[in-house]
Amino acid sequence: MQLADLRDRRVAVWGTGREGVAAVRAIAPVGPASLVAVDDRQNFLTTDWSPQLAALAPLHTGPAAFDALSAADVVVRSPGVAQTHPWMVRLRAAGSRVTGGTALWMAAHRDRTVGITGSKGKSTTSSLVSHLLAAAGRPNELGGNIGIPVLDLPPAPAYVLELSAYQCADLDDSPRVAAVTSLFPEHLDWTGGEDEYYRVKLNLVANGPAAVVVHAGSAAVLGELARRHPGLPLHVVGGEDSFHVRDGVFHLGAAPLFPRSALRLLGAHNEANLCVALGVLQAYGVDVRDAAPALEAALGAFAGLPHRLERIEDPSGLTFVDDSLSTIPQAAVHAIEAFRDRPLTVLLGGEDRGVDYTPLRDYFEAATVPTTVIGMPDSGARLVSLLDGLPLVTTYVADSLVDAVALARKVTPAGGVVLMSPAAPSYGRFDNYAHRSRVFRQAIEDSAP
């Protein structure tokens, strides 16, 4: 279903955040028979429904707004509307047509689109793909879960989309080239369970992609793809016959491309992200060997994403690191590994969604260097209790992020690193990960000696 298919139909847009606003603005010019907006909850994500928006789509709020949804021929839900929402269950049972803005857009743009998803690594990989495609002479627009909602994207010869499970769930079309960076159980409250999370995540590749790029080290991805979507045109990177790192050099098969030092991002996980990005370029038609000099130069200008292993130097000699984008234990493990050669204090904890923190305990249990861990609300105390008894881990619990920074200054040796890699979402205490980062930076400044 494309936007044009909504002409002369009754349409309800469910959600009034930026995705809902983008949907209303994109659907109204098509000429639906009627267009309404629905917001069943009011919170900090809610957009002020201006008179201009109300003129396009009158707003229905509260419990009675379900009537507006059930009366529609098509419901366009925002990504925040969970699979498990009671109204979603009722709409599905009634046979209502439910889709999303990303699905409407993808139906018309799939042949020019790269779509990237994963439980971790998707933001960095998407940004690398967009950056390197441009360097190889392929102008493109970056959007989706990162940057601009897809329905607000301007016309372009190519598109690179970072897609969450929420955005993948309603897709009826796969992009020309898809990549899946990793799979770990996440957002289980939204999907209703691990199996459903994997299903909606891999819906990205369920509808005829020309190529699917996966790293050889992503056993969970390869296993789930084999189980759910056998016969896909897989491009597996990370092995000796494809893109890989050997002896400090990125290679394509036996051919050297450029030194590892060209990639300014820390960690083996970012080496894997770049291998996936190069695989995407190749699948999209870029001759990576010929483009290697241009790609190497472009990597020198790629500093990474804000709030992803972002260094903050401090007059005290400590290095603070903002990794607020870390919302799962596996992401925190990769961040910790990147600094294992220096004295390290890790700030962990955030919204407690009952995530299994066993991967963090397993990592610290096998560690050979001492680490200090400071637990932050709300999940920090539970996480710290899981680390009790590990001989190389010293633990504390702080009442807030601000208190955790002040404590870290006291307990981190000179020349050490204070890493905020929460392994949990920001909601509950902060508006979003960027708000958490601002509080972190302000706490660093305020606590400076």
C-alpha positions in Angstrom: 0.0 0.0 0.0 1.3 3.4 -1.1 0.3 6.9 0.0 -1.7 7.2 -3.3 -3.8 4.2 -2.2 -5.3 6.3 0.6 -7.2 8.5 -1.8 -11.0 8.5 -1.0 -10.5 6.3 2.1 -11.2 7.0 5.7 -7.8 7.3 7.4 -6.8 7.6 11.1 -3.3 8.5 12.1 -2.5 7.0 15.5 0.1 9.0 17.4 0.9 12.7 17.5 4.7 12.7 17.8 7.0 13.6 14.9 6.1 10.5 13.0 2.3 11.2 13.4 2.8 14.8 12.3 4.8 13.6 9.2 2.0 11.1 8.4 -0.7 13.7 8.5 1.2 16.2 6.4 2.0 13.5 3.8 -1.5 11.9 3.7 -3.7 15.1 3.6 -2.6 16.1 0.0 -3.5 12.7 -1.3 -7.2 13.3 -0.8 -8.5 10.8 1.7 -12.3 10.8 2.2 -11.6 11.7 5.9 -8.4 12.1 8.0 -8.3 12.2 11.7 -5.5 12.0 14.3 -5.7 9.9 17.5 -3.7 10.3 20.7 -4.7 7.9 23.5 -2.2 9.3 25.9 -0.7 12.6 26.7 3.0 12.7 27.6 6.3 14.5 26.9 6.4 13.0 23.4 3.0 14.5 22.4 3.1 17.4 19.9 1.1 20.5 20.4 -1.7 19.9 17.9 -1.8 23.3 16.3 -4.8 24.8 14.4 -3.0 24.1 11.1 -2.7 20.4 12.0 -6.2 20.3 13.3 -7.5 21.7 10.0 -5.8 18.7 8.2 -6.8 16.1 10.8 -9.1 16.8 13.8 -7.6 15.3 17.0 -9.4 12.6 19.0 -8.0 11.9 22.5 -8.5 9.7 25.5 -10.3 6.3 25.7 -13.1 7.4 23.4 -10.6 7.8 20.6 -10.8 4.1 19.8 -14.1 4.8 18.0 -12.2 7.0 15.5 -9.7 4.2 14.9 -12.3 1.5 14.4 -14.3 3.7 12.0 -11.3 4.1 9.7 -10.6 2.0 6.6 -6.8 2.4 7.3 -5.0 3.1 10.5 -1.5 4.5 10.2 0.2 3.9 13.5 3.2 5.7 14.8 6.2 3.5 15.9 5.5 4.1 19.6 2.2 2.1 19.3 3.0 -1.3 20.6 2.0 -4.7 19.1 0.7 -5.4 22.6 -1.5 -2.3 22.9 -5.1 -3.4 23.8 -6.5 -1.3 21.0 -4.1 -3.0 18.5 -5.3 -6.4 19.6 -8.9 -5.3 19.1 -8.2 -3.8 15.7 -6.4 -6.9 14.5 -9.2 -9.1 15.7 -11.7 -7.0 13.8 -9.6 -7.2 10.6 -8.8 -3.5 10.5 -6.0 -2.5 8.0 -3.1 -1.2 10.1 0.1 0.1 8.6 2.8 2.6 9.3 4.4 5.7 7.7 7.5 3.8 6.9 5.6 1.0 5.1 3.6 3.6 3.0 6.9 5.3 2.0 8.8 2.1 1.3 6.2 0.8 -1.1 7.1 3.7 -3.5 10.9 3.9 -2.8 12.2 0.4 -2.2 14.3 0.2 -5.4 16.4 3.2 -4.3 16.6 2.3 -0.6 19.1 0.7 1.8 17.4 -0.4 5.0 19.5 -1.3 8.1 18.2 -2.7 11.4 19.7 -4.6 14.4 19.5 -4.7 18.1 22.8 -2.8 18.2 25.1 -1.2 15.6 22.3 0.0 13.3 22.8 3.7 14.0 26.6 3.7 13.4 26.3 1.4 10.4 23.6 3.5 8.8 25.6 6.6 9.2 28.7 4.9 7.8 26.7 3.7 4.7 25.3 7.1 4.0 28.7 8.8 4.5 30.6 6.3 2.3 28.0 6.2 -0.4 28.3 9.9 -0.8 32.1 9.6 -0.9 31.7 7.1 -3.7 29.6 9.5 -5.8 26.2 8.2 -4.7 24.3 11.1 -3.2 21.7 10.0 -0.7 19.4 11.0 2.2 19.7 9.5 5.6 16.6 9.1 7.7 14.2 6.8 9.5 14.9 6.1 13.2 17.8 8.4 12.9 17.4 12.0 11.7 14.4 12.7 9.5 11.1 10.6 9.5 10.8 8.9 6.1 7.6 10.7 5.1 9.6 14.0 5.5 12.5 13.0 3.4 13.2 15.1 0.3 13.5 13.6 -3.2 16.9 11.9 -3.7 18.6 9.4 -5.9 19.1 7.0 -3.0 18.0 6.6 0.6 19.6 5.1 3.7 17.2 4.2 6.5 18.0 3.2 10.0 14.9 1.2 11.0 13.8 0.1 14.5 11.7 -3.0 15.1 8.7 -0.6 15.4 9.3 0.6 11.9 10.0 -2.8 10.4 6.8 -4.4 11.9 4.3 -3.1 9.2 6.5 -3.3 6.1 5.0 -5.0 3.1 8.0 -4.3 0.9 11.7 -4.8 1.6 14.4 -2.3 0.5 16.6 -3.1 -2.4 19.5 -3.8 0.0 19.0 -4.7 3.6 21.4 -5.3 6.5 20.9 -6.8 9.9 23.7 -6.0 12.3 22.8 -8.1 15.3 19.9 -9.7 17.3 19.4 -9.7 21.0 16.1 -9.8 22.9 14.9 -6.2 23.3 11.7 -4.2 23.4 9.9 -7.3 24.6 7.2 -5.1 26.3 6.4 -3.6 22.8 6.4 -6.9 20.9 5.1 -9.2 23.6 8.0 -11.7 23.5 11.3 -12.6 22.1 10.0 -14.6 19.2 7.7 -11.8 18.1 10.6 -9.3 18.4 12.7 -11.4 16.1 9.8 -11.7 13.7 9.1 -8.0 13.4 12.8 -7.1 13.2 13.4 -9.5 10.3 10.2 -8.4 8.6 12.7 -6.0 6.9 13.9 -8.9 4.7 10.6 -10.7 4.3 9.5 -9.1 1.0 12.0 -9.6 -1.7 15.2 -7.7 -1.0 17.9 -7.9 -3.8 20.6 -8.4 -1.1 20.8 -9.0 2.6 24.2 -8.2 4.3 25.1 -9.9 7.5 28.3 -10.3 9.5 29.7 -13.8 9.9 30.1 -13.2 13.6 26.4 -12.5 14.1 25.4 -16.1 14.7 21.9 -15.2 16.0 21.1 -13.2 12.9 22.3 -16.1 10.6 20.4 -18.6 12.6 17.1 -16.7 12.7 17.3 -15.9 8.9 17.9 -19.5 8.1 14.9 -20.5 10.2 12.5 -17.8 9.1 13.6 -16.8 5.6 15.6 -19.5 3.9 16.9 -18.8 0.4 17.6 -15.1 0.9 20.4 -13.6 -1.3 22.8 -13.3 1.7 26.1 -11.4 1.5 28.1 -12.5 4.5 31.0 -10.3 5.5 33.7 -10.7 8.1 35.2 -13.9 6.6 38.5 -14.1 4.7 36.7 -14.2 1.3 34.8 -10.9 2.0 35.4 -7.7 3.9 37.4 -8.3 7.1 40.3 -6.9 9.2 43.6 -8.7 9.2 47.0 -7.4 10.6 45.6 -3.9 11.1 44.2 -3.6 7.6 40.7 -3.8 6.1 40.7 -6.3 3.3 38.3 -7.4 0.6 39.3 -11.1 0.2 43.1 -11.0 -0.2 43.2 -7.4 -1.4 44.1 -4.7 1.1 41.8 -1.7 1.1 43.0 0.7 3.8 44.5 0.6 7.3 42.4 0.0 10.4 43.6 3.4 11.6 41.5 5.1 8.9 38.5 4.2 11.0 38.5 6.6 14.0 35.9 4.6 16.0 37.1 2.4 18.8 36.3 -1.3 19.3 36.1 -4.5 17.4 32.3 -4.0 17.1 32.9 -0.9 15.0 35.3 -2.9 12.7 32.3 -5.2 12.2 30.0 -2.3 11.6 32.3 -1.0 8.8 32.6 -4.4 7.2 28.8 -4.5 7.0 28.7 -1.0 5.6 31.3 -1.9 2.9 29.2 -5.0 2.1 26.1 -2.8 1.7 28.1 -0.5 -0.7 29.2 -3.5 -2.7 25.6 -4.9 -2.9 24.3 -1.5 -4.0 26.8 -1.5 -6.9 29.8 0.4 -5.7 33.2 -1.0 -6.8 34.8 -0.8 -3.3 38.3 -1.7 -4.5 38.3 1.2 -7.0 36.7 3.5 -4.5 39.0 2.6 -1.6 41.1 5.8 -1.7 38.0 8.0 -1.6 36.5 5.8 1.2 39.6 6.0 3.3 39.6 9.8 3.0 35.9 9.9 4.0 36.5 7.7 7.0 39.0 10.2 8.3 36.2 12.8 8.5 33.8 10.4 10.1 33.8 11.1 13.9 31.0 8.8 14.8 27.6 9.5 16.3 26.9 11.9 19.2 26.3 9.9 22.4 28.1 6.8 21.1 31.5 6.4 22.8 31.9 10.2 22.6 35.0 11.3 24.5 34.9 14.3 26.9 38.3 15.3 28.0 38.5 16.8 31.5 41.1 19.1 33.2 41.5 16.5 35.9 43.2 14.1 33.5 40.2 11.7 33.6 38.5 10.9 30.3 34.7 10.9 30.5 32.9 8.9 27.7 29.2 9.5 26.8 27.7 6.3 25.5 24.1 7.2 26.3 22.9 5.4 23.2 23.8 2.1 24.9 20.4 0.7 26.0 21.1 -3.0 26.1 23.7 -5.1 28.0 25.5 -6.2 24.8 26.1 -2.6 23.8 27.6 -1.8 27.2 29.9 -4.9 26.9 31.3 -3.6 23.6 31.9 -0.2 25.1 33.7 -1.6 28.1 35.9 -3.7 25.9 37.0 -0.6 24.0 38.6 0.8 27.2 39.9 -2.3 28.9 43.5 -1.1 28.7 42.9 1.8 31.1 41.6 2.1 34.7 37.8 2.1 34.2 34.7 3.1 36.0 31.4 2.2 34.4 28.1 3.9 35.1 25.2 1.4 34.5 21.5 1.6 34.9 18.3 3.3 33.6 14.7 2.5 33.0 14.1 -1.0 34.4 12.3 -3.1 31.8 13.3 -6.3 33.4 16.1 -6.9 30.9 18.4 -9.9 31.6 21.7 -8.5 32.7 23.4 -11.9 32.6 25.6 -10.9 29.6 27.2 -8.2 31.7 27.9 -10.6 34.6 29.3 -13.1 32.2 31.7 -10.5 30.8 32.9 -9.3 34.2 33.2 -12.9 35.4 35.7 -13.6 32.6 37.5 -10.3 32.9 41.2 -10.2 33.8 41.4 -6.5 34.8 39.7 -4.7 37.7 36.7 -2.5 37.0 34.6 -0.2 39.1 30.8 -0.3 38.5 28.4 2.4 39.7 24.7 1.5 39.5 22.2 4.3 38.7 18.5 4.4 39.0 16.3 2.6 38.3 17.9 -0.7 37.3 21.4 0.0 38.7 20.8 -1.6 42.1 19.5 -4.8 40.5 22.4 -4.9 38.1 25.0 -4.3 40.9 23.5 -7.1 43.0 24.1 -9.4 40.1 27.8 -8.6 40.2 28.2 -9.3 43.9 31.1 -11.7 44.6 33.1 -11.1 41.4 36.7 -10.5 42.7 37.7 -8.0 40.1 34.6 -5.8 40.3 34.1 -3.1 42.8 30.5 -1.9 43.0 28.6 1.2 44.3 25.0 2.4 44.0 24.3 6.1 43.4 21.0 7.9 43.8 21.2 9.7 40.5 23.4 10.2 37.4 24.7 13.4 39.0 25.7 11.6 42.1 27.3 8.8 40.0 29.5 11.3 38.3 30.6 12.9 41.5 31.4 9.4 43.0 33.2 8.4 39.8 35.6 11.3 40.2 36.5 10.1 43.7 37.1 6.4 42.9 38.6 6.5 39.4 42.5 6.5 39.4 44.4 9.3 37.6 44.4 8.8 33.9 41.4 6.6 34.0 38.1 6.5 32.1 34.6 7.2 33.4 32.2 5.5 30.9 28.5 6.1 31.0 27.2 3.2 29.0 23.9 2.6 30.8 22.8 -0.7 29.2 19.2 0.6 29.7 16.8 3.1 28.2 16.7 6.7 29.4 12.9 7.0 29.9 11.5 7.5 33.4 14.3 9.9 34.6 15.0 11.7 31.3 13.1 12.7 28.1 15.4 10.7 25.9 19.1 9.6 25.5 20.1 13.1 24.4 18.6 14.6 27.6 20.5 12.0 29.6 23.7 13.1 27.8 23.1 16.7 28.7 22.7 15.9 32.3 25.9 13.8 32.2 27.9 16.6 30.7 26.5 19.2 33.1 27.4 16.9 36.0 31.0 16.6 34.7 31.3 20.4 34.5 29.7 21.0 37.9 31.8 18.5 39.7 35.1 19.6 38.1 37.8 20.3 40.8 
